[in-house]
Every structure is written in C-alpha cells, then in structure tokens.
Amino acid sequence: MSVELAAPARRAERPRPPERNLPRNVPGWRIILAAYAVGATVAVGVAAGISPWAGAATLVAAALGAAVIEWPAAAAIALVGLAPALSGLQRDFPVPGFRLSELAIAGTATLVLIAADRRRRMGWGAFDWLALAYVVVTALVGSIDLIARGAGFSADSLGKLAGPLQFFLLYRAVVVALPTAADRARALRLVLVVSVPVAVLALLQQANMLGVRGLMADVTGTSIYLDQVQTGQAPRATGPFPHWHQLGGYLLLVVLVCVGLLLVDSRRVMRRRWLLAILVVDAAALAQTVTISALFGALAGALLVGLWLHRFRVVLRGVLVAVALGAVVAGPVIKERLEQQFDKPPGATASPFVPNTIDFRWHVWTEQYFPVLQGRWLAGWGPDPPPGPVWGYTESLYIELLLRGGLLLLVAFAALVVALWAMARRAMTDPDPERRVVATVVGATVLLLVLIHVIEPYFVDSGPPHVLWSLAGLLAAGGASSRVSSRRGG
C-alpha cells in the first residue's frame, strides 16, 4: 500500500501591478520625456524672468503636464468632469486672451494624445472624419471671408475660428485614453460629482447667501444676474456661467445622464441613493434658470431615455412628480416668466400665442442678420461681427453658423449631427449598461438640440458642448473597446 504525499499548497499569487502606460507601450517614450523636460525647463525659466508669480504658475503647469504624461487616462477623466464646469470662467484668467478650460483642453488633450497607450488607440470612424471636416471648414471658410474683405484677424475672430478644435481635441483624447467600461464609469462618476457644486452655487445665488452673487459676477466677468436684480426682474440663476442658458444646457445633459443611470441601476458608477440625491440637486438648480428650452428639454429628454431603455412608464411617473414638485417649489418664478413671455404691450401686432422671446428673435433675424447675409449665403460673413446688426447675439445656432461660414458650414454641421445620431442609435442595444446610457443620452440630446438650436446656440456655448463632445468620446471609445480586446487575444 503506497502513500502519496500531498503536494504542498502553493501560495496565492499576488496580483501583478498594472503596467505603466508610458514606458512600455508608447514608442519613443524617452524622447517624449526628454523633449517635455527641456521645453518645460525653458518655459519656467522664461516665465521666471518675467515675474516670480509667472514662474511659479508655469512651474505648476509643468508639473501638471508631467502628471498627464504619466497618467493619461486619469487626466482624460479629469478633463471630462472639470472642463465643462470651468468653461464659464471669464477669459483672461489666468492667461490673457484665453479661458482656463481652453488651456486645460489644449494642453491636456495634446499630451494625452501623445502619451496614451498605443494598444488602446482606436481607428477613425465616420463621426471622427466629419468632426474634423467641421473643424477645417470653420477655420478655412471663416479665414477666406476675412481675407476677402480685407479684415484683420482679431483675438475674438481667431477664437471663433479655432473654437471647434478644442472640442475635437477633447473628443479624441477621450476616445484614445478611455476605451474600457471601467474608464467610462469613472468619467461619468466625475461628471456627476462636479455638477453638484455647480448646482449648489446656482441655488446659493438665488437664495442670496454667502456672497455668491458677487462671487459669480467676478469669476464669470459678467453682471447679468445682478442687473436682473437691480431692475426688479425675476432673477434667473447662472451659477459659474456667464448666462442662464449655458447653465441650463449643462444641467440638462447631466440630468439626463442621472436619469439613464438610475434606470439601468448602474452601481458601477454610483450607488442609487447618491444618483437620486444628485438628480434632485441638479434638477432644482435647473428649475432656477427658468430656461424654458432646457426645462422642457429635460422632461422630453427623460421620456426619450426611458423609452429607449424600455422604462417609459417609470419615467413618465417620475416626470409627473417632478412637474408637480416644480410647480410648488419654483411656481412663482415660472409664473412670472410665463407672464413676461405672453404679456403684449398696447398696440402690439404680434400674435398673443407667440412668446415674446420668439417674436424678438424673429425681428432680430429678419431685420438685422438676414440683410447681412444677402449675397453671402454660400460662405457667410466670417467670424467677426457684421457692421449692421445692433444686437450682438444671433440667438440661433443656425443663424450663427450661416454668419460664420454660410451654407458650407451649415452642411458640415448637419453631416456631423447625422453621424453622431447614427453612432448613438447603433449603441442603444449595447450589452454594457453604461454605454447604453451614454448612447440614449446622446441620441436624445441630438434630437432635442435640432429644435433648441433654432433659438439658442448651445453647440458653440460654454458648458453644454463640452459635455456632449465628452459623451460622444465615451460612446466612440466604448464601441471600439471590444475590438481592442480581440486584437489582444480576448
């Protein structure tokens, strides 16, 4: 009878630490590091020669840049969450001529595109090429307009010409650096978390607490909220944005993300009770903007998200409850806003059923902007303000695009929107719940903006486009993640 000795139990293997992206998976990483170190050193030295404060600020920026190179995925996640909230801060802080969000996107996205893991990189789809075409048409046609008229390139016109480029860089950075479901969950979590202080600032602004009204005027560089208070109008919350439309558009998108995650019960992003808490705070702040397009957009968008996620009845009940609560909490402000919209002065010829804001916009378009576009419908006027109109805002994305680049730019934008809708529609049946949520939110937003853009240029504002382009990046990256896994062998 033989006795077999049992083999000694093997120690449980410790999980291997994750590979660092840069040194092993990016070709020429030593060259990248060396070039960055030299450039950062020179920049810090030059800035220190100007002033100690400039040198210290440049040193901090260089350190942040080094962190981006070392952790590109974390940097892309931070960009998704923080860029929209920072986009409303006034220009010239901290660098003259620029917004903080523009500098963050340009610097961070560029370094992410250089440093991100090459094995995680995705090819270009139809939306990528059409997005690039939109960027090129904006810059090229607008520049030709300026040159043909002999007009100079001002800081404002250059900002409009290069504006779409920042969104494209943001989109591509997200696609390249965040292809996995875990990345997507972290990015969505940060978007929700950052929306809370934005909403709280708006609520404190309305309550006139802690000096927030003055603080918001200082950080955004506009006193539009204080002007409403001084003239006796019903104040509309702006939060850390220059205008209530921008805050409303930003919160509209975040609210739809909250609704979608609640419907799929996405615990990977956040626990249900925290999702509910964020939804309540953001919805309350959205109501305080008294922006009809954003409020009705949130209700209609939530119903669309519920329909596509097969939870329509649940959302319908929630919408009815939200309308009832909104009527109680913000009823007086909304009532005053509606009265402003439909009270007509004596002798007015406009229909009593047409809101005053629509009537005002129609007069601005027909009497001020359409005459400027006569003979310029194909290529537009250009990015600089036309000489005729006295009202400084087109009050419509479509008029804005016609002015900047004519029918050429409008067609490029339309193709971009169709491609984004198609990408979202294909992903609405994706097995990954967070990707389905992103797809339904993007799809609902695209349909809503087709109408909202008639009276408000959300796509070129601060806040809403940053969130939308980020969600588009998460959507495109999520669709490609399976292809990455197959190339790695599963």
Order of alpha helices (4+ residues) and beta strands (2+ residues): alpha-alpha-alpha-alpha-alpha-alpha-alpha-alpha-alpha-alpha-alpha-alpha-alpha-alpha-alpha-alpha-alpha-alpha-alpha-alpha
